[in-house]
Amino acid sequence: MDYQKLEYFLSEARLNRFLVACNGYPSKAQKLYSINLKVSQAIYPLLNLFEIFLRNAVNRQIADYFDDADWIVNQHNGFMNNLELAKSGYFIKGCVQSAANVILKKSSTVTAGKIIAEQSFGFWSSLFEPHHFRLIGGAPLQCFVSKPANVNRKSISLKLDAIRNFRNRIYHNEPICFNGTAIDFSSTYAIRQHILDMLNWIDPELSIFTVQFDRLDQQIDELDNL
């Protein structure tokens, strides 16, 4: 496809940033756009596996804390309803209720497993925020059994926020190949390292399993031929 047609269907505004980064060369801008998509595609398996592994690890720790495998249902009127959470608009409780409403449209039975499966990455990362973290005894941090001693709730929360924001950029079709106007995938490399570090802290075998799906370097190396 020639650049003009691509611009017509993608929009001039979307492609202009790529054109500027490539010093006005349309052919290079089109290739950079393709590289950005390939890199976004390449990191998707890592984001996907990390979200699943984190969700299940955190869920187990909170279940142990409450001694209740169905905590996500039974705490709807428990800690999720604590007055301390009023300032946050009872975010966790709202997520659980929204999930239940979605499930009821498909099925007559709401189970803890179904509600857990419906929750977003933002739900799980929010459990590391102070107002939630205190009410569940810091249980989410316990899933990182091999973390360094200097890694605490705040540092984990910052990494999770960075991953969530990066994930949202990809899911909303925003470019990940820029630092200002410069072509730069350093943030992508940083996110990959955050993911692999935290998986290693949960269980080293998780990072070993995940890295086999890592194709980032091969896609980013295409910049050499830009």
Secondary structure, 3 states (H helix, E strand, C coil): CCHHHHHHHHCHHHHHHHHHHCCCCHHHHHHHHHHHHHHHHHHHHHHHHHHHHHHHHHHHHHHHHHCCCCHHHHCCCCHHHCHHHHHHCCHHHHHHHHHHHHHHHHCCCCCHHHHHHHCCHHHHHHCCCHHHHHHHCCHHHHHCCCCCCCCCHHHHHHHHHHHHHHHHHHHCCCCCCEECCEECCHHHHHHHHHHHHHHHHHCHHHHHHHHCCCCHHHHHHHHHHC
